[in-house]
């Protein structure tokens, strides 16, 4: 099998093409099929392998065309292998059954995320007997079955620039040659970017006031349209014995954090913790959450990190970074209402080491170890380490105290007392000098009188 093709610089007489081949003892690339590696290992000791082949031609166009064809063939092979691997674990969906006996609920001029092709995908969304169908203006279609919807969300445009409905799927589907488990349909109320090169307006410009009023009216109209569409979809799904209910995120319980790359507003729902306004989407199902751990929780910190440990310990924990410290109490109250345990730690933990320790401890949730010695039960060992760290901080604060500091303070007090005594003595000497001068003046005046 060809490892790579290289076209060296030509000389004055000819053009060259070198093919490097796989041989025993070399590391195989990721795109190499497993059967190739097995063949090399099987015949590596008994057969002779060609490591390199060099072609020479006086006509440069032939080797250049061959080089381009080899590169194009390798590219297509890698794309095909990637597509096969992408579709390997996809579950075949049932076919959509169109609804013909009644009026079909439909919403037009919707934008779908992720995009099917190009920079933006717009079209219409219809509700049918066993699922929804999105049809783009380019006649591309995406079907979402009711049975494959795990959570359905409706987010009105209260403080956002868009109103949307979001579907979190049980099994991923293929959209735009990529697997996705979250599909969203939205309409922008106002443009996310506003041009600032227009004419400056005054505070009481009637045109600006009319524009704000039209925007409020449009927000209200779109919210009602999306809400009515969600109710129709729920009725159709219930009529055909499917369970579907739209949840609305609780904005009052939301908090800011960085789950991916930028600061976003994360809002809880009845069953999830989500951010569906920005991409990539962040959706965590609460029934899959085992424990929540807070890192860098100290009085001097302005932010803390939130680590979400899932019930499936084989999946890496999720992190929400840079959460403002003043939102810690409200988050803990919400977790308590959801019956989710949490602990706090004043520094960062090593998630890989912690999860390997948890997976390897058969008595993790018990209060004793294998030798019946007491130990923290469950996730309390994180809180126990936190208490030890707090004690260590107090000890550090005590160690900062030094007796020499008191001695220095006493010396300073003694110096101050000595300075005060010297000042008093100087004042007494001045008073005595004044008295002696007064006596001398009296004696002189008496002597002059006698004369």
C-alpha positions in Angstrom: 0.0 0.0 0.0 1.2 3.5 -0.9 2.2 5.5 2.2 2.6 8.8 0.3 3.6 10.2 -3.1 6.3 12.8 -3.4 7.3 14.8 -6.5 10.9 16.0 -6.1 12.2 19.1 -7.9 13.0 18.3 -11.6 16.4 18.6 -13.0 17.4 19.8 -16.4 16.8 16.5 -18.1 13.9 14.8 -16.4 11.0 14.9 -13.9 10.8 12.4 -10.9 8.0 10.8 -8.9 8.7 8.9 -5.8 6.3 6.5 -4.1 6.9 5.5 -0.5 5.3 2.2 0.6 4.5 0.7 4.0 7.0 -1.9 5.3 7.3 -3.9 8.5 8.4 -1.9 11.5 6.8 1.4 10.4 4.0 3.1 12.3 0.7 3.0 10.4 -1.4 6.2 9.9 -4.9 6.4 11.2 -6.5 6.2 7.8 -4.8 2.8 7.1 -7.1 -0.1 7.1 -6.7 -2.7 9.9 -6.4 -5.4 7.2 -3.3 -3.7 5.8 -1.6 -3.8 9.2 -2.5 -7.5 9.6 -1.1 -8.4 6.2 2.2 -6.6 7.0 2.5 -8.3 10.3 1.6 -11.7 8.8 4.1 -11.6 5.9 6.7 -9.3 7.5 9.2 -12.0 8.5 8.8 -14.3 5.4 8.4 -11.9 2.5 10.4 -9.1 1.0 8.8 -5.6 0.9 9.5 -2.7 -1.5 10.1 0.4 0.5 10.4 3.0 -2.2 9.8 3.3 -6.0 11.2 6.2 -8.1 9.9 7.0 -11.6 11.8 9.1 -14.1 10.4 10.7 -17.2 11.6 13.3 -19.7 7.9 14.4 -20.3 6.9 16.3 -17.1 3.2 16.4 -17.9 2.8 12.6 -17.6 4.3 12.3 -14.1 2.5 15.5 -12.9 -0.8 14.1 -14.1 -0.1 10.7 -12.4 0.9 12.5 -9.2 -2.4 14.5 -9.1 -4.5 11.4 -9.9 -2.8 9.5 -7.0 -3.4 12.4 -4.6 -7.1 12.7 -5.7 -7.6 8.9 -5.3 -6.1 9.0 -1.8 -8.3 11.9 -0.9 -11.5 10.2 -2.0 -10.5 7.0 -0.2 -10.0 8.9 3.0 -13.4 10.7 2.6 -15.1 7.4 2.0 -13.5 5.7 5.0 -14.5 8.7 7.2 -18.0 8.6 5.9 -18.3 4.8 6.6 -16.9 5.3 10.1 -19.3 8.2 10.7 -22.3 6.1 9.6 -21.3 2.9 11.3 -23.2 3.5 14.5 -26.2 5.4 13.0 -29.6 3.8 13.7 -31.8 3.6 10.6 -34.9 5.8 11.2 -38.4 4.9 10.2 -39.9 6.5 7.2 -42.1 9.6 7.6 -45.8 9.1 7.2 -47.4 12.2 5.8 -50.7 13.5 7.3 -53.4 13.8 4.6 -56.7 13.8 6.4 -56.4 17.2 8.0 -54.6 20.5 7.7 -50.8 20.2 8.2 -49.2 22.6 10.8 -46.5 24.5 9.0 -44.0 27.3 9.8 -42.1 29.0 7.0 -38.9 31.1 6.7 -37.1 29.1 9.4 -33.4 28.7 9.7 -32.1 25.3 10.6 -28.9 24.7 12.7 -26.7 22.9 11.9 -26.7 23.9 8.3 -27.4 21.4 5.6 -25.1 23.1 3.0 -23.7 26.6 2.6 -23.6 29.3 5.2 -27.3 29.3 6.0 -30.2 26.9 5.5 -33.7 28.3 5.4 -37.0 26.5 4.7 -40.3 25.3 6.2 -41.1 22.9 9.0 -44.1 20.6 8.9 -45.7 18.3 11.5 -46.9 14.9 10.2 -48.2 11.7 11.7 -45.0 10.2 13.1 -42.5 13.1 12.8 -41.5 16.5 11.5 -40.1 17.3 8.1 -37.9 20.3 7.3 -37.7 21.2 3.6 -35.1 23.8 2.5 -35.4 26.2 -0.4 -32.9 23.9 -2.3 -35.3 21.0 -1.9 -33.2 19.3 0.8 -35.2 17.4 3.4 -34.5 16.4 7.0 -37.0 14.1 8.9 -37.2 14.0 12.7 -39.2 11.2 14.2 -41.2 11.7 17.3 -39.8 8.5 18.8 -36.3 9.8 18.4 -36.9 13.1 20.2 -35.5 12.9 23.8 -36.2 16.5 24.8 -38.0 19.3 22.9 -37.4 22.9 24.0 -39.1 26.2 23.1 -37.2 29.4 23.9 -39.1 32.7 23.3 -37.3 35.9 22.4 -37.5 37.6 25.8 -34.0 39.0 25.9 -32.6 37.3 22.9 -32.4 38.2 19.2 -34.1 35.0 18.1 -37.1 32.7 18.9 -36.4 29.0 18.5 -37.5 25.4 19.0 -34.8 22.8 19.8 -34.8 19.0 19.6 -32.3 16.9 21.6 -32.4 13.5 20.0 -32.0 10.0 21.5 -29.9 8.8 18.5 -27.9 11.0 16.3 -28.8 11.6 12.7 -26.7 12.7 9.7 -27.0 16.3 8.6 -24.6 17.8 6.2 -22.4 14.7 6.2 -21.9 15.0 10.0 -23.6 13.3 12.9 -25.6 15.5 15.2 -27.8 15.0 18.2 -29.2 18.5 18.4 -31.4 20.1 15.7 -32.7 23.6 16.0 -35.2 25.8 14.0 -35.2 29.6 14.6 -36.3 33.0 13.4 -34.3 36.1 14.1 -36.3 39.0 15.4 -33.6 41.6 14.7 -30.2 41.4 13.1 -27.5 40.2 15.4 -25.2 42.9 13.9 -26.4 46.5 13.6 -24.8 49.0 11.2 -23.5 52.0 13.0 -22.6 54.1 10.0 -26.1 55.7 9.7 -27.2 59.1 10.7 -26.9 59.9 14.4 -30.3 60.0 16.1 -31.4 62.0 19.1 -32.8 60.5 22.3 -36.4 61.3 21.4 -36.2 60.6 17.6 -39.8 59.5 16.6 -38.4 57.1 14.0 -36.4 55.2 16.6 -39.3 55.0 18.9 -41.5 53.6 16.1 -38.7 51.1 15.4 -38.6 49.9 19.0 -42.4 49.6 19.0 -42.4 47.5 15.8 -39.7 45.3 17.3 -41.7 44.7 20.5 -44.8 43.9 18.4 -42.8 41.5 16.2 -41.3 39.7 19.3 -44.8 39.2 20.6 -46.2 38.0 17.3 -43.3 35.5 16.7 -43.6 34.2 20.3 -47.3 33.5 19.8 -46.7 31.9 16.4 -44.0 29.5 17.7 -46.1 28.7 20.9 -49.2 27.9 18.8 -47.1 25.7 16.5 -45.6 23.8 19.5 -49.2 23.2 20.9 -50.3 21.8 17.5 -47.3 19.5 17.3 -48.0 18.2 20.8 -51.7 17.5 19.9 -50.7 15.7 16.7 -48.1 13.6 18.5 -50.5 12.7 21.3 -53.3 11.9 18.8 -51.0 9.3 17.2 -49.9 7.9 20.5 -46.5 9.6 20.8 -45.3 11.5 23.9 -44.0 15.0 23.1 -43.9 18.0 25.4 -42.0 21.3 24.9 -40.1 22.8 27.9 -39.3 26.4 28.3 -35.9 27.4 30.0 -36.1 29.2 33.3 -34.3 32.4 32.6 -34.6 33.5 36.3 -32.5 30.5 37.4 -29.9 31.0 34.6 -26.3 31.8 35.3 -23.3 32.7 33.1 -20.4 30.4 32.4 -18.0 29.1 29.7 -19.0 25.5 28.7 -17.2 25.7 25.4 -15.3 28.7 24.1 -17.2 31.9 25.2 -19.3 33.2 28.0 -22.9 32.3 27.6 -26.1 32.2 29.6 -26.8 28.7 30.8 -30.5 28.0 31.8 -32.1 25.1 33.5 -35.3 23.4 32.3 -37.4 20.7 33.9 -35.2 17.9 32.6 -32.0 19.6 31.3 -29.3 22.3 31.7 -29.0 24.0 28.4 -27.5 26.8 26.3 -29.2 26.6 22.9 -28.7 30.2 21.8 -25.0 29.9 20.9 -23.2 27.2 19.0 -21.9 24.6 19.8 -25.1 23.7 21.8 -24.7 22.7 25.4 -27.4 20.2 26.6 -27.0 18.1 29.8 -29.8 15.8 30.9 -30.3 16.0 34.6 -31.2 12.3 35.0 -27.7 11.5 33.7 -25.9 13.7 36.3 -24.4 11.8 39.2 -22.6 14.7 41.1 -21.6 18.3 40.7 -18.3 19.6 42.0 -17.3 23.3 42.4 -13.6 24.2 42.0 -11.7 27.3 43.2 -14.4 28.3 45.7 -12.6 30.7 48.0 -13.5 34.1 49.5 -10.9 35.8 47.4 -12.0 34.3 44.0 -14.4 36.2 41.7 -15.2 33.1 39.6 -15.4 29.4 40.1 -15.5 26.3 37.9 -18.4 23.8 37.8 -17.6 20.1 37.1 -20.5 17.9 36.1 -19.9 14.2 36.7 -22.2 11.9 34.8 -23.6 8.6 35.9 -21.6 6.8 33.2 -18.1 7.0 34.6 -16.6 6.1 31.2 -17.6 9.5 29.9 -15.3 12.4 30.8 -16.9 15.0 33.2 -18.3 18.2 31.7 -16.9 21.6 32.8 -18.4 25.1 33.0 -15.7 27.6 33.7 -15.6 31.2 35.0 -19.0 31.2 36.7 -19.4 34.4 38.8 -19.0 33.7 42.5 -22.3 35.6 43.5 -24.3 32.9 41.6 -22.9 30.0 43.7 -25.7 30.0 46.3 -28.5 30.1 43.7 -26.9 27.2 41.8 -26.6 25.1 45.0 -30.2 25.8 45.9 -31.3 24.6 42.5 -29.2 21.5 42.7 -30.8 20.7 46.1 -34.2 21.1 44.6 -33.2 18.7 41.9 -31.8 16.2 44.4 -28.3 16.3 43.0 -25.4 16.2 45.4 -22.6 18.7 45.2 -19.3 19.4 46.9 -16.9 22.3 46.9 -13.1 22.5 46.7 -10.8 25.5 47.0 -8.5 24.4 44.2 -8.7 22.4 41.0 -8.9 18.6 41.0 -7.4 16.1 38.6 -10.4 14.7 36.9 -8.6 11.8 35.3 -7.2 10.6 38.6 -10.4 11.1 40.4 -12.5 9.2 37.9 -9.9 6.3 37.7 -10.1 6.1 41.5 -13.9 6.0 41.5 -14.0 3.4 38.8 -11.5 1.2 40.6 -13.2 1.4 44.1 -15.8 -1.3 44.5 -16.8 0.1 47.9 -17.0 3.7 46.7 -20.5 4.5 48.2 -19.7 2.7 51.5 -18.3 4.3 54.6 -15.6 1.6 55.2 -12.9 0.1 53.0 -12.0 -3.5 52.4 -10.3 -3.6 55.8 -13.4 -2.2 57.6 -11.6 1.0 58.2 -13.7 4.2 58.1 -13.5 6.4 55.0 -15.6 9.1 53.4 -18.6 7.6 51.6 -19.2 8.5 48.0 -18.2 12.0 46.9 -17.6 13.2 50.4 -13.9 12.6 50.0 -13.8 15.7 47.9 -15.4 17.7 50.6 -13.0 16.1 53.2 -10.0 17.2 51.2 -11.5 20.6 51.1 -11.8 20.8 54.9 -8.2 19.7 55.2 -7.1 22.4 52.7 -9.1 25.0 54.8 -7.3 23.8 57.9 -4.0 24.1 56.1 -4.8 27.7 55.1 -5.5 28.5 58.8 -2.3 26.9 59.8 -0.5 28.9 57.2 -2.1 32.0 58.6 -0.8 31.0 62.1 2.6 30.4 60.8 2.8 33.9 59.5 2.6 35.1 63.1 6.1 35.7 64.6 7.1 36.7 68.1 9.6 39.1 66.7 6.7 41.2 65.4 5.5 41.7 69.0 9.1 42.6 70.1 9.3 45.1 67.3 6.0 46.6 68.3 7.2 46.8 72.0 10.4 48.5 70.8 8.4 51.0 68.8 6.3 51.7 71.9 9.4 52.2 74.1 10.8 54.6 71.5 7.6 56.6 71.5 7.6 56.8 75.3 11.2 58.0 75.3 10.4 60.7 72.8 7.5 61.9 74.9 9.7 62.0 78.0 12.3 64.0 76.2 9.7 66.5 75.0 8.4 66.9 78.6 11.9 67.5 80.0 12.5 70.2 77.3 9.2 71.9 78.2 10.2 71.9 81.9 13.6 73.4 81.1 12.0 76.2 79.1 9.6 77.0 82.0 12.5 77.1 84.5 14.5 79.5 82.2 11.5 81.8 81.9 11.1 81.9 85.8 14.7 82.7 86.3 14.5 85.5 83.7 11.5 87.0 85.5 13.3 87.0 88.9 16.3 88.7 87.4 14.1 91.4 85.9 12.4 92.0 89.3 15.8 92.3 91.1 17.1 94.8 88.5 14.0 97.0 88.8 14.2 97.0 92.6 17.9 98.1 92.5 17.1 101.0 90.2 14.4 102.2 92.6 16.8 102.2 95.6 19.3 104.3 93.6 
